[in-house]
Amino acid sequence: MQKYGLIGYPLKHSFSIGYFNEKFKAENIDAEYVNFEIPRIEDFMEVIEENPNLCGLNVTIPYKEQVIPYLDELDKDTAKIGAVNVIKIVRLPKGKIKLIGCNSDIIGFTQSIEPLLQPQHKKALILGTGGASKAVYRGLENLGIESTFVSRTKKDDKYLTYGELTPEIMAGHTVIVNCTPVGMFPKVDFCPDIPYELLTPNHLLYDLLYNPNETLFMKKGKAQGAVTKNGLEMLLLQAFAAWEIWNK
């Protein structure tokens, strides 16, 4: 039986384990998906060595960047992002293995947002600077959209703070992607601190969160006529992409 799994810590809420095991059952695939909750990245190679039928892994917080030194290769997009959420395990002769790092978040996000893009969507604001925001940046870049990160603190000239979001910047950046956890259940009465009154029907607001189904960020955008979307479809599409990466 083939084995797939997820590494991270903690792993209390995992979409992947339910999704993949249901997929295997529905499609009569002789495989199982398990969670590997490892308290430190140094335990990663033990997971590989102790599971000889392991074919692929997903990677979640806090190891998307920490796992990279253990890998043999990164695909092109993943190398530019510096964050891995899928590992393809290639079994070679004489018991050797090759670990290839990929990022299915780019694929899922790109496929999800692309149908919503209109001619006015040329520049984007990315709220947050974590691993997911890097995948979003690369995905938007692949779609020909210029992006700027927005952070609570000033990191360098490439970043804006929320206080620097002037009417001119808001008018020029008509795609806004929330890559922060602000507004996620149970803290549903919170939202990123952007000037919502400056939003228009030309704006597209995309929230990587999907619980609740409609975040306060989305509600405030919709009240101004903006198009909104949550991250559930992206979650599903990145899972499809992970399966294709493991099996191609």
Protein Blocks (a to p, Z undefined) as FASTA:
>chain_A
ZZddddddddfbcfklmmmmmmmmmnopacdddddddfbfklmmmmmmmmmkbcbdcddd
fklmmmmmmpmbdcfklmmnopafbdcddddehhiacdddddfklmmmmmmmmmmpcfkl
mbccdedjbfklmmmmmmmmmnopacddddfbdfblmbccfklmcfklmmmmmcdcdfbf
ehiafklmbccdddfklpcfkbccddfbfbdfbdfklmmmmmnopacddfklmmmmmmmm
mmmmmmZZ
